[in-house]
Structures are given as structure tokens and as C-alpha cells.
Amino acid sequence: MYETLHCIALRTIKYNDSRSILSAWSAERGYVSFAMPAGKGREAGRRRALTMPLAAFEGVCDVRPDREVMFIRDMKPMSVGMAMISDPAKLAMALFLAEVFEKILRNTQHDEIISLTVFDTVSALNAAGPRGVANFALWTLYRLTVPLGIEPDMSDWSPRALFDIEGAGWRMSMPVSGAAFGGEEARAVRLLSRLTRDNIERMRLTRDTRRALLDGLLRYYDLHYCKLTPLHSLDVVSELF
């Protein structure tokens, strides 16, 4: 059965001398894999541009229930996703988020809310200014907790409370695990819960606070959803932002 899929590219790995395997998130079928021909000509270069991390593309696939890796043809770009290639900071963030999405979504089938979140994330990264890009990994990781069903419980927040990473909520004393945010980091967690793509530029964080929050969010996913760390692109994002 032939079907047009609308996709966000995540990762390409070499399979053999003639083919690579592209992993992507599709709006219609969730996580998918495509066999991509290797080559050095103009068409191969066009395919590589279409499938850079977080690039958005569509194509016609021969979808079969007994086939894990599909073939895709008539590929063309979608309007969202391509502009970030010309911005080094956005490209670095795209590499990081594509690696995160690939790990989080690899066992996920079609889910409309997750699809809306992923496609909106790419659109928001295209539109983000410099401070928004710096905060983007934090905003994306936090907002994904909602459709994934692991959103932190904010109901017990108070100005002096600590955020318990393992307990996914607020408490007045240090948890036994010792994994908690206090002070500026705790205030930042509270702000993260209220961030939107429209106000992401307003959140002012020091580099140290931003890195502590990112490390905490990655640990949060390790504990509550799936093993995210280690991430190859983390050092680059930490160095830049």
C-alpha cells in the first residue's frame, strides 16, 4: 500500500556501501525507518540535505506490515525545518534534539499529540531568537513530559521547596537520593513549567544554571521514561549554551 508520509528526520547510519538507514518520526505512523541509497551525485546530495537532523520532508512509501525498513520515493521538503541549517547555533541544537527524539521515540507508534509536539518543536526552533535557542533544550525536554505521561507534579510547589528529581515533585527537605534542585535551580524548574514558545526568549539563566537544569532533566528521563544518557551531542550544546 502506497502512502504519503510527513516526517522529521532524526538519524542516518551507514548500513553498507550502497545503503544507509534513516530513522524519522512520521505524523502518520510514528517512528519509522527508511532504506536510503548511497551515492555522491546531485540526487544523493539533495537527499542528504532533505534528511539532515530535524529537517522536515514528505515522500511516498510502500507500507507493508511485515517490513520494518521501508523504501521512500518522490521526497520533497516541507516548509518547516529547513531554515535552521544556515544557523550554526540552531544546527547544534537540532543535532542534540534529533538524538534525544531518536532515543525517546524509537519504540513509539503513531500518537497525534506527540506528533504535534515534535512538529511544533521544529517550527519553534526555526523561529527562536538567540536566547530562545539557548533555552530550547530545557523547554523541549520539559514540554515532552506531558504527552509522554511523566510531567512533574507542581501542586506542592512553594518558594522554599526543593524539587525532588526522583520523586517528580516538591518537598521541604532533601530526599534520601540527594537528587534535588534548590535555590536558583528550583526557581528555574518552576519557570520551565510555565514556558511557552512565545515567552521562551524571556527566561534569563546563567550558563551554570542552564547546565545544571539540563543534567537534571536528562537524569529525570533516565529515571522516569528511558535511558537517554550518554548523548554524543551533549558536550557541544553545553559548550555553546
C-alpha positions in Angstrom: 0.0 0.0 0.0 1.5 3.3 -1.0 1.1 6.2 1.5 2.4 9.7 1.7 4.3 10.2 5.0 5.2 13.6 6.5 8.4 13.2 8.5 11.0 14.8 10.8 14.5 13.3 10.1 16.3 12.0 13.2 19.4 9.9 12.4 21.2 8.4 9.4 23.6 5.5 9.8 25.6 3.7 7.2 24.2 0.1 6.6 26.6 -1.0 3.8 28.4 0.5 0.8 25.2 1.0 -1.1 22.6 1.9 1.5 22.1 3.9 4.7 19.2 3.7 7.2 17.3 6.8 8.1 15.2 7.0 11.2 12.5 9.5 11.4 9.3 10.5 13.1 6.2 10.4 10.9 2.9 12.2 11.6 1.0 9.2 10.2 2.9 6.1 11.5 5.1 7.3 14.4 8.7 6.1 14.4 9.8 4.8 11.0 13.0 3.6 9.2 13.8 4.1 5.6 16.5 2.5 3.3 18.3 5.3 1.6 20.6 4.7 -1.4 24.2 5.9 -1.0 25.9 8.0 -3.7 27.9 11.1 -4.5 25.9 12.7 -7.2 23.5 15.6 -7.2 20.5 13.5 -6.2 22.4 12.0 -3.3 23.3 15.5 -2.1 19.7 16.6 -2.4 18.6 13.6 -0.2 21.3 14.4 2.4 20.0 18.0 2.6 16.4 16.7 2.9 17.3 14.4 5.7 19.6 16.5 7.9 18.7 16.2 11.7 15.2 17.8 12.3 14.7 18.5 8.6 11.1 18.1 7.6 10.2 16.1 4.4 7.5 14.2 2.8 7.6 11.2 0.5 5.6 8.2 -0.9 6.3 4.9 0.8 5.3 1.3 0.1 4.0 0.5 3.6 3.8 -3.2 4.4 3.1 -4.6 7.9 5.8 -7.2 7.6 8.5 -4.7 6.7 10.4 -2.8 9.4 12.6 -0.8 6.9 10.6 0.9 4.2 11.5 2.5 0.8 10.6 6.1 0.1 10.4 8.0 -3.2 9.3 11.4 -4.5 10.9 13.1 -1.5 10.4 16.8 -1.1 10.9 19.4 1.7 8.2 20.6 3.9 8.1 24.3 4.9 9.1 23.7 8.5 12.6 22.5 9.4 14.9 23.7 6.6 15.8 27.2 7.7 17.8 26.1 10.7 20.6 24.6 8.5 22.1 28.0 7.9 22.4 28.9 11.6 25.3 27.1 13.5 23.6 27.5 16.9 20.3 26.1 15.7 22.1 23.3 13.8 23.9 22.3 17.0 20.5 22.4 18.9 18.9 20.4 16.1 21.7 17.7 16.3 21.1 17.4 20.1 17.3 17.3 19.9 17.3 14.8 17.0 19.5 12.5 19.1 17.1 12.9 22.1 14.0 12.3 19.9 15.6 9.2 18.4 16.1 7.7 21.8 12.7 8.7 23.3 10.6 7.8 20.2 12.2 4.7 18.7 9.6 2.4 20.2 6.7 4.7 19.8 3.9 4.2 17.3 1.5 6.8 15.9 0.4 9.4 18.5 -1.2 12.6 17.4 -0.2 14.6 20.5 3.4 13.6 20.2 3.4 14.4 16.5 2.0 17.8 17.1 4.7 18.4 19.8 7.5 17.2 17.6 6.5 19.2 14.5 5.8 22.3 16.6 9.2 22.0 18.3 10.9 22.1 14.9 8.8 25.1 13.9 9.6 26.9 17.1 13.3 26.3 16.8 13.2 27.9 13.3 11.5 31.0 14.8 13.6 31.2 18.0 16.0 34.1 18.7 19.4 33.7 20.4 18.2 33.5 24.0 15.4 31.2 22.9 17.9 28.8 21.3 20.0 28.8 24.4 16.9 27.8 26.5 15.5 25.5 23.8 16.7 22.1 25.1 15.2 22.8 28.5 11.9 23.9 27.1 11.7 20.9 24.7 12.6 18.3 27.3 10.1 19.7 29.8 7.2 20.0 27.4 7.7 16.5 26.2 7.0 15.2 29.7 3.3 16.0 29.1 2.5 13.7 26.1 4.8 11.1 27.4 2.9 10.9 30.7 5.8 11.9 33.1 5.0 15.5 33.8 6.4 16.6 37.2 3.8 17.3 39.9 3.8 21.0 40.5 0.9 21.1 43.0 3.1 21.2 46.1 5.4 24.0 45.0 6.3 26.7 47.4 9.0 29.4 47.3 11.3 27.4 49.6 10.6 23.9 48.4 13.1 21.6 46.7 12.4 19.8 43.5 12.9 16.0 44.1 14.1 14.6 40.7 13.5 11.0 41.6 10.1 11.7 43.3 9.0 14.1 40.5 7.6 16.6 42.9 8.3 19.2 45.6 9.3 18.7 49.2 10.7 20.8 52.1 13.6 18.6 52.9 16.4 16.9 50.9 15.4 13.5 49.6 17.3 10.4 50.5 18.7 10.2 47.0 20.2 13.6 47.2 19.0 14.4 43.7 17.1 17.7 44.1 17.1 21.2 42.9 17.1 24.1 45.3 17.6 27.8 45.1 18.0 29.3 41.6 17.7 25.9 40.0 14.4 25.2 41.8 13.0 28.6 40.8 14.0 27.8 37.2 12.1 24.5 37.3 9.0 26.4 38.3 9.6 28.8 35.4 10.1 25.9 33.0 6.6 24.6 33.8 5.2 28.0 32.6 7.3 28.4 29.5 5.7 28.5 26.0 7.2 29.1 22.6 6.0 32.7 22.9 7.9 33.5 26.1 11.0 31.3 25.8 13.1 34.4 25.0 12.3 36.0 28.4 13.9 33.3 30.6 17.3 34.6 31.8 19.6 31.9 33.1 23.3 31.7 33.9 25.3 29.1 32.0 25.9 27.1 35.2 22.2 27.1 36.0 21.2 26.1 32.4 23.7 23.2 32.5 22.5 22.0 35.9 18.9 22.0 34.7 19.8 20.1 31.5 21.7 17.5 33.5 18.8 17.2 35.9 16.2 16.8 33.1 18.3 14.1 31.4 18.5 12.3 34.7 14.7 12.7 35.1 14.2 10.9 31.8 16.7 8.2 32.8 14.6 7.6 35.9 11.1 8.1 34.7 11.0 7.1 31.0 14.0 5.7 29.2 17.8 5.8 29.3 18.8 9.0 27.5 22.4 9.3 28.6 25.1 9.3 27.3 24.4 11.7 24.4 27.1 12.3 21.9 25.9 15.9 21.2 25.6 17.0 24.8 29.1 18.4 25.1 28.6 20.6 22.1 25.3 22.0 23.4 26.9 22.6 26.9 29.8 24.4 25.4 27.7 26.7 23.3 24.9 27.5 25.7 
